[in-house]
């Protein structure tokens, strides 16, 4: 019997390959590159869209600005809270000073000016140090102390708007109601708040209309807090009142930085009150601290909000070597209680066209002894500007110091020595006879200080001219100031 075995069938492809082997294909020619079609309009818009960039850029800047302004507005502005958070270096400086009251404008209320002083009251030389924009008496505390040890009565003040002095003032403003829609709406709101919500309906029922004719000449008064903007006129008022109240005439003025330009008119009009003028790194129409640093909103919040940023600015523009504690003290004084706004106001009122040569040739200035103390290691351009300042002041004595454009502790001694050598070489000027009771009042002051320290921590009492002497906490509502 035959056995039929069935072989497994191979796949058709294999059978086909075995039966018909395919020859090796020849290499095909490379296809020609297809022409690149130009990108469509939508692709170009997606790749580069300047409108999208500027939209997001504007949105980002706006958000950052609003955030900075919000953080700035939420920062504590209460003077007592601000004072309690001061570092020890500023508390010590404040405890060594006192305040006096001055008036910067005729229609403005009095403001408190912080001052420090050293040396005998009846000294032959009475030096008044006036700082520049952005600085304060804190920079000159060691200069004042060093001059005091040399029997010079040295005084340094914080100008209104700076340091521990008042930085804002409450003024009463009058506004006359106009005929614009907003003013009329405001007048209606004021009437409703004063006469009641149904006043308008009563007018309509009784006479068919609301009588607003009498509101056309409405004069409203309201209080507004304004930063103190110190210009040439305000500076003259402050200097005159300080010299008079502290009996410094004839005074030896030390003008730092922008104080030269702001004080020029007062000097030329009050020659009899001034014995000499020392210009300390004082550009005629500029300031060491750039105005945009404290004037541009976002930049101001960044610079004054971060220590390392402020230290960079200070080292670039003001001081030769940055000391962290000193830089932090300057930052706190600028940031606290609206100090930056006051500095901006002072900077904007500087006379950029001030001509030092023309000013020094005036009858009220000619013959006045001058000394120029200038930073010799800041830059060659700055040293050259100092020599030009000395030449413009007609025979002014020119000396240099090793620090920067702002004073620091490490170069205070050499600056004080230069000031002392200059003022001690001047002939003595006649002054008003000093009352014999001054030493007694000084003793009373120290006695009152010791007594008040048990109650308030510190304080003074001074019977001079019947004015109350300044207590140390005056600016914060915790003591008594002395009036004019």
C-alpha positions in Angstrom: 0.0 0.0 0.0 1.4 3.3 -0.9 1.9 5.9 1.8 1.1 9.4 0.7 3.0 12.1 2.8 2.1 15.7 2.4 4.9 18.1 2.5 4.3 21.5 4.2 3.9 24.1 1.6 6.4 26.9 1.7 5.2 30.5 1.5 4.4 31.7 -1.9 7.1 34.3 -1.7 9.7 31.8 -0.9 8.7 29.5 -3.6 8.7 32.5 -6.0 12.2 33.5 -4.9 13.5 30.0 -5.4 11.9 29.6 -8.8 12.5 33.2 -10.0 15.5 34.8 -8.3 15.2 38.6 -8.6 18.2 40.4 -10.1 20.0 43.0 -8.0 18.3 46.3 -8.6 20.3 49.1 -10.0 20.8 52.2 -7.8 18.1 54.8 -8.4 19.2 58.3 -9.2 19.0 60.7 -6.3 15.8 62.7 -6.4 16.1 66.3 -7.3 15.6 68.6 -4.2 12.2 70.0 -4.1 11.9 73.7 -4.3 11.4 75.2 -0.8 8.1 76.9 -0.8 8.0 80.4 0.9 6.7 80.3 4.5 3.1 81.2 4.7 1.9 84.4 6.4 0.8 82.5 9.5 4.2 80.9 9.9 5.9 84.3 9.7 3.5 85.7 12.3 4.2 82.7 14.6 7.9 83.0 14.2 8.3 86.8 14.8 5.5 88.8 16.3 6.7 92.1 17.7 3.3 93.0 19.0 3.3 90.0 21.2 6.7 90.8 22.6 5.8 94.4 23.5 2.5 93.3 24.9 4.1 90.9 27.3 6.9 93.3 28.0 4.5 96.1 28.9 2.3 93.7 31.0 5.4 92.5 32.9 6.6 96.0 33.6 3.2 97.1 34.7 2.8 94.2 37.1 6.3 94.8 38.6 5.5 98.5 39.0 2.2 97.8 40.7 3.8 95.2 42.9 6.5 97.6 44.0 4.1 100.4 44.6 1.8 98.1 46.6 4.7 96.8 48.7 5.8 100.4 49.3 2.4 101.5 50.3 2.0 98.6 52.7 5.3 99.3 54.5 4.8 100.8 58.0 4.9 104.6 57.9 4.2 105.2 61.6 7.1 107.2 63.0 7.2 105.4 66.3 7.2 102.0 64.7 9.9 103.1 62.3 12.0 104.5 65.1 11.7 101.3 67.2 13.1 99.3 64.3 16.2 101.5 63.9 19.6 99.8 64.2 21.8 100.7 67.2 24.1 102.9 65.1 21.2 105.2 64.2 19.8 105.2 67.7 23.1 106.3 69.2 23.3 109.1 66.6 19.7 110.2 67.4 20.3 110.1 71.2 23.2 112.6 70.7 21.1 115.2 69.0 18.2 117.6 69.5 15.5 119.2 67.4 14.5 122.8 66.7 11.6 124.2 64.8 11.9 126.2 61.6 9.5 127.4 58.9 10.3 126.7 55.3 7.6 128.9 53.8 5.3 131.7 55.0 2.1 129.8 54.7 3.4 126.4 55.9 3.5 125.2 59.5 6.8 124.8 61.4 8.8 121.6 60.9 11.3 120.0 63.1 15.0 120.0 62.2 17.4 117.5 63.8 20.9 118.8 64.9 24.0 117.6 66.6 26.7 119.7 68.1 30.0 119.5 70.1 32.3 122.1 71.6 32.0 125.0 73.9 29.1 127.4 73.4 31.4 130.5 73.6 34.0 129.2 71.1 35.6 131.7 68.7 34.8 129.4 65.8 31.3 128.3 65.2 31.0 125.8 62.3 27.7 124.9 60.7 27.8 121.8 58.5 25.1 121.5 55.8 24.9 118.2 54.0 23.9 117.6 50.4 20.9 115.9 48.8 20.5 112.3 50.0 23.0 112.6 52.8 22.4 113.7 56.4 24.1 114.7 59.6 24.9 111.0 60.2 27.8 111.3 57.7 29.3 114.1 59.8 29.0 112.9 63.3 32.7 112.1 63.6 33.7 115.4 62.0 31.5 117.2 64.6 33.0 115.3 67.4 36.6 115.8 66.2 36.0 119.6 65.8 34.5 119.7 69.3 37.7 118.3 70.8 39.6 121.2 69.2 37.5 123.8 71.1 35.4 124.6 68.0 31.6 124.7 68.3 30.6 122.4 65.5 26.9 121.9 64.5 25.5 119.6 61.8 21.8 119.6 60.9 19.5 117.4 59.0 17.8 119.6 56.4 14.0 119.3 56.2 13.3 116.3 54.2 16.4 114.4 55.3 17.7 112.3 58.1 15.7 112.6 61.3 14.1 115.9 60.4 10.5 116.2 59.2 10.1 114.9 55.7 6.6 116.0 55.0 4.2 118.8 56.0 0.4 119.1 56.2 -0.9 122.0 54.2 -4.3 123.3 53.6 -5.2 123.6 49.9 -8.1 125.5 48.4 -9.9 124.4 45.3 -12.6 126.2 43.4 -15.3 124.1 41.9 -15.3 124.2 38.1 -17.9 123.6 35.4 -16.5 120.2 34.2 -18.7 117.1 34.7 -16.5 115.6 37.3 -16.6 118.8 39.5 -20.4 118.9 39.2 -20.7 115.3 40.2 -18.4 115.9 43.2 -20.5 118.9 44.2 -23.7 116.7 44.0 -22.0 114.1 46.2 -20.9 116.8 48.7 -24.5 118.1 48.8 -26.0 114.6 49.3 -23.5 113.9 52.1 -24.3 117.2 53.8 -28.1 117.5 53.2 -29.2 113.9 52.9 -30.0 111.5 50.1 -33.5 112.8 49.5 -32.4 116.4 49.0 -32.3 116.0 45.2 -35.7 114.4 45.1 -37.2 117.2 47.1 -35.7 119.7 44.7 -37.2 117.8 41.7 -40.7 117.6 43.4 -40.8 121.2 44.4 -39.3 123.0 41.4 -38.9 120.3 38.7 -35.0 120.5 38.6 -32.0 120.4 40.9 -30.5 123.9 41.5 -26.7 123.6 41.0 -25.9 127.2 40.0 -24.6 128.2 43.4 -22.0 125.4 43.2 -20.1 127.1 40.3 -18.1 129.2 42.7 -17.7 126.7 45.6 -14.3 126.9 47.3 -13.4 123.8 49.2 -10.5 123.4 51.6 -8.8 120.2 52.4 -5.6 119.1 54.1 -2.9 117.3 52.1 0.4 115.8 53.2 3.2 117.1 50.9 6.8 116.1 50.9 9.1 118.9 51.8 10.8 120.1 48.6 13.8 122.3 49.6 14.8 124.8 47.1 17.1 127.9 47.2 14.4 130.1 49.0 13.6 127.4 51.5 17.2 126.7 52.2 17.8 130.4 53.0 14.9 130.4 55.5 16.2 127.3 57.2 19.8 128.5 57.5 18.8 132.0 58.7 16.6 130.5 61.4 19.1 127.9 62.5 21.9 130.5 62.7 19.7 132.9 64.7 18.2 130.4 67.1 21.5 128.7 67.9 23.4 132.0 68.0 26.1 130.9 65.5 26.7 134.3 63.8 29.2 135.0 62.4 29.3 131.4 61.3 31.8 129.3 59.4 29.7 127.4 56.8 30.7 124.0 55.6 28.7 123.2 52.5 28.7 119.6 51.2 27.7 118.4 47.8 24.5 120.2 46.5 24.3 122.5 49.5 26.6 125.0 47.7 24.1 125.7 45.0 21.1 125.8 47.3 22.8 128.2 49.8 24.4 130.6 47.3 21.6 133.2 47.3 21.4 133.3 51.1 25.1 133.7 51.4 25.2 136.7 49.0 22.3 138.4 50.9 23.6 137.8 54.4 27.3 138.6 54.3 27.3 140.0 57.8 26.2 136.6 59.3 29.0 134.6 57.6 32.7 134.6 58.5 33.9 132.0 55.9 32.7 129.2 53.6 34.2 125.7 53.2 33.1 123.8 50.1 33.3 120.1 50.7 33.1 118.1 47.5 30.4 120.5 46.4 29.6 120.6 42.7 27.9 123.9 41.8 24.9 122.3 40.2 24.9 118.6 40.9 24.6 115.9 43.5 26.6 112.7 44.2 23.6 110.4 44.5 21.9 110.1 41.1 18.4 111.6 41.1 17.0 108.7 39.0 17.9 106.2 41.8 15.3 107.7 44.1 13.0 109.2 41.4 12.0 106.4 39.1 9.4 104.3 40.9 10.5 100.7 40.1 14.2 101.6 40.4 13.6 103.3 43.7 11.9 100.3 45.2 14.6 98.0 44.1 17.5 100.2 45.2 16.0 101.1 48.6 14.5 97.7 49.1 17.6 95.5 48.8 20.7 96.2 50.8 23.2 94.8 48.3 21.8 96.9 45.5 22.0 100.1 47.6 25.5 99.3 48.6 26.4 98.9 44.9 24.9 102.3 44.1 26.6 103.9 47.1 30.0 102.5 46.2 29.6 103.6 42.6 28.5 107.1 43.2 29.2 108.3 46.8 31.7 106.5 48.9 35.1 105.1 48.3 34.8 102.0 50.4 31.4 100.6 51.4 30.9 99.8 55.1 27.8 97.7 55.5 26.6 99.3 58.8 27.0 102.8 57.4 25.3 101.9 54.1 22.4 100.4 55.9 21.9 103.5 58.0 21.8 105.7 54.9 19.4 103.3 53.2 17.0 103.4 56.2 17.1 107.2 56.5 16.4 107.5 52.8 13.6 105.0 52.7 11.8 105.9 55.9 9.0 108.4 56.2 9.0 109.4 52.6 12.6 110.6 52.5 13.1 109.6 48.8 10.3 111.9 47.7 11.9 114.8 49.6 15.3 114.2 48.0 13.7 114.1 44.6 12.1 117.5 45.3 15.4 118.9 46.4 17.2 117.6 43.4 14.6 119.0 41.0 15.0 122.5 42.5 18.8 122.6 41.9 19.8 125.4 39.6 21.6 123.6 36.7 22.7 126.9 35.2 24.4 128.2 38.4 27.6 130.1 37.5 30.1 129.9 40.3 32.5 132.5 38.9 29.7 135.1 38.4 28.4 134.4 41.9 31.8 134.7 43.6 32.3 138.2 42.0 29.1 139.6 43.6 29.5 142.4 46.1 28.0 140.2 48.9 30.5 137.4 48.2 33.6 139.2 47.1 36.3 139.1 49.8 34.7 136.2 51.7 37.3 133.6 52.8 36.9 130.3 50.9 38.4 126.8 51.3 37.8 123.9 49.0 38.2 120.4 50.5 38.0 117.8 47.7 38.3 114.1 47.3 41.7 113.5 45.8 41.3 109.7 45.1 37.9 109.5 43.5 38.8 110.2 39.9 41.0 112.4 37.9 38.0 114.2 36.4 36.6 114.8 39.9 39.9 116.2 41.1 40.1 118.5 38.1 36.6 119.7 38.8 37.7 120.5 42.3 40.5 122.7 41.1 38.2 124.5 38.8 35.9 125.2 41.7 38.7 126.6 43.7 39.8 128.8 40.8 36.3 130.1 40.3 36.1 131.1 44.0 38.9 133.7 43.7 41.9 132.7 45.7 40.2 129.8 47.6 42.5 127.5 49.4 42.5 124.0 47.9 43.2 120.8 49.9 42.3 117.1 49.2 41.3 114.2 51.4 41.4 110.4 50.9 37.7 109.6 51.0 34.9 109.7 48.5 32.2 112.3 47.8 30.4 111.4 51.0 32.0 111.5 54.4 32.9 108.3 56.3 34.4 107.5 59.6 37.8 106.6 58.2 38.5 110.0 56.7 36.5 112.2 59.1 39.6 113.1 61.1 41.6 114.5 58.2 38.6 116.5 57.0 38.1 117.9 60.5 41.8 118.8 60.7 41.6 120.7 57.4 38.5 122.6 58.6 40.1 123.4 61.9 43.3 124.7 60.3 41.3 127.0 58.0 38.9 128.5 60.6 41.6 128.9 63.2 43.7 130.9 60.8 41.0 133.5 60.3 40.9 136.7 62.3 38.4 136.8 65.1 35.2 138.4 64.2 33.2 140.6 66.6 30.1 138.9 67.9 27.4 139.6 70.3 28.4 139.4 73.9 27.6 136.0 75.3 25.5 136.1 78.5 27.2 135.0 81.7 24.4 132.6 82.3 25.3 130.3 79.4 27.4 128.0 81.6 24.6 127.9 84.1 22.1 127.0 81.4 24.5 124.3 80.2 24.6 122.9 83.7 20.8 123.0 83.8 20.7 121.3 80.5 22.8 118.4 81.7 20.8 118.3 85.0 17.6 118.2 83.2 19.0 115.5 80.8 19.9 113.3 83.8 16.5 113.8 85.4 14.6 113.2 82.2 16.5 110.0 81.5 14.8 108.4 84.4 11.4 109.2 82.9 11.8 109.4 79.1 15.2 107.8 78.4 16.6 111.2 77.4 15.7 114.9 77.2 16.9 118.5 77.5 15.7 121.7 78.9 17.0 125.0 77.8 15.9 128.4 79.0 17.5 130.4 76.2 15.1 133.1 74.8 12.3 131.4 76.7 12.1 128.6 74.1 11.7 125.0 75.2 14.8 122.9 74.3 14.5 119.9 72.1 13.9 116.5 73.5 15.3 113.6 71.6 12.0 112.0 70.7 10.4 115.1 69.2 10.0 113.8 65.7 8.1 110.9 67.0 5.7 112.6 69.4 7.5 111.5 72.5 9.1 114.7 73.7 9.2 118.4 73.4 10.9 120.5 70.7 12.2 124.0 70.9 10.5 126.7 69.1 11.5 129.8 67.3 
